[in-house]
Amino acid sequence: MGGTTGDAAATGSPLSAASDQILVERAVDGDATAFGEIVRRHSSLMRAYVSRIVGSLSEADDVVQDAFTTAWKQLPSLRDGSAVRAWLMRIASREAFARLRRRTADVPIEDVPLVQSAHPDPEVRAVRQAQLAALSAALDELPEDQRRAWLLREVADLSYAEIAEEMTTSASTVRGLLSRARSSIAIRMEDWR
């Protein structure tokens, strides 16, 4: 999974075409440029994912920065460099949920724009924003474990096994959490079908 992205080759960096495995190996050896390429390659996904958890893009930037700091320190412990994306997403998830636990006031998820539409038609944008607001409300009503499992699967694109590892539970429990989360969301989103 961890190869290059389409815009990676456009950067012109000699490392932009390197696989995640090679970048990790070089970063473990102390190559800060290789780690910088890892950051460039994966930070957008991490930021999008974390912003949905913490409810703020500026706070998400802080969490992602903390996650990359942790990743730099723990990089030698990564067994499979080609799995760096999933590993980074787990670190970002832990950092984001730790931030939520430390927070004194909750920020409702409906205040977070899930996706910014580039569509020029105002009516299409308005419908899309209403759909996203309904999804945000549905997610906000889920129990925390269901919401976390759903975000890890649908936003972070982690496998059931990776989610189970992240949530320190079994894959069958993850399947149950996701099933209940999807059912609840489907009921809430019925009007949008």
N, C-alpha and C positions, 0 to 999 in steps of 0.2 A: 504493500500500500504506500509506503513512504518513498516515493520517487520525487520527481521534480514536478512543479506545476507549470502550466502553460506560460505564465508570465515570467517564470524563473529564467528561461533562456534569454528573455528580453533584457535582463539586467546587465548582461555582458560580463558578469563576474565569472572568473574561471571555475568557481565552486557552484555556480547556479545549475550546472548540468549534473553535478555529483549526486549520487543516491544518498538517502538519509543514513544508510549504514556507513558509508565513507565519511560523511560529515561528522557522525557521532564518533567514529574512530579517531578522526583528526582532532575533534574537540576534546576528547578524553586525553589526548596527548598534549593539550594546552593550546591548541590553535583557536584563538578567539575569533578569527575571521570565519572559520567553519561553524562555530557556534552562532555567530551573527547571521549566517545563512539559514541555520535552523530556526532562529528567531524570526527572520523575515518570512520564511516559508510557512510557518505555523501560527504566527501571532494573530492573524485576522480571524481564523476559526476560533482560536482560544478567546479572543476578545468578544466575538459574537456570542459564544456559549456563556461566558462568565457574565456578560451584561444581562442575560436573561435570568441569571440566578440572583445577582446582587441588585438589579434594578436601576443601574446608573452606568452610563458609558465612562464617565470620569473615574468612578470607583472601580469599574472593570479594568481600566488601564492600570490602576495601582495593583489590583489582584494579579493581573497577567505579569506585571513586572516582578512581583513577589514570586510568582510561579517560576518564571525563568531564572530568578536568582537561586531558588531551591533546586531547579533542574541542573544548573551549572555545578552546584556543589555535589549533587547526587549522581551526576552523569556516569561516573565510573561503575555505579551499581546497575546500570541498564544492561541487561543481558543480551538483548536483541536490538541492535541499532535500527533495523528496518521497522521496528514497532515504536519508534520515537513519538509519532503523533499520538497514539493511544496513551502512551506513558505521560506525555505532556498534558493531555486532556485530564488524566487522573490527578495529576498534581494541581492543575488549575481548578478542578472540581473541589479537591480538599481545601485549597486556599479560599475559594469562594464560599464554601459552606462554613469554614472557620470564621470568615469575615461576617457572615450572617449571624453566627452565634455571638460574636462580640458586639454586634450592632445593638444600640439601645432602642432605636425607633425603626420600625419596619417600613420599607418602601413597597407599596403595592405593585405587583407585576404588571398591572394594566397601565402603569405610567411608563413602561418601557416599550419603545417601538420594536417589534420583533423583526420586521423587515421593512426597509425603506424602498418603496416602489419608484421606479424610474419612468413609469408609464405617464405619458403626457396628458392623457384624458382625465380630467378632474373627476368625472363620474366613476370611472374604473378605479382611480386611486381612493375615492371615498368608500366604495364598496369593499375594496381590499383592506382599508384601515378598519372598517367596521367588522370584517371577518377576523382580523387580527386582534381587535379588542375583545371579541367574543371568545377567541381562543385563549387570550390572556386571562379573562375572567374564569374560564373553565379550568385552566391550569392553577389559578390562584385558589380554587376551591378544593383541589386535590390534597389529600394528606401528604406531608412532606416526603415520605419514602416513595410514594407513587410519582409525585412530581419530579423528584430527583432521578428516578429510574427512567421516566419518560424523556427528560432533558438529556440524560446521558445517551439514550438510544436514538432519539429523533434529531437532536441538535448536534451532539458530539459524535454520533454515529459509531458508538462503541458496540462491540458484540455483547451477547448475553453473558459470556464468561468474563469479559472485561468489566462489565457492570457489576457482576457478582463479586469480583475481586475488589472493586472500588467501594462497594457498599458492605463488604465483609459478610456476605450471605451466599446462598446457593443459587445456581442458575435457575432451578425450578421456582425458587422464591421470586427471582427477577421476572420470570415469565408470568407469574401470578400478579405481581405488582403492575407490570405493563398491561396485562389483560384488563385488570380493573381500571387502570388509568385510561386506557383507550375506550373502554365502555362508557365511562363517565364523560369523557370528552365528546364521544359520538352522540350521546344523549343531549349534551349541551349545545352541540353544533348542528343538531337536526335541522334547524331552520335554514341553514346555509347549504343544504344539499340540493 
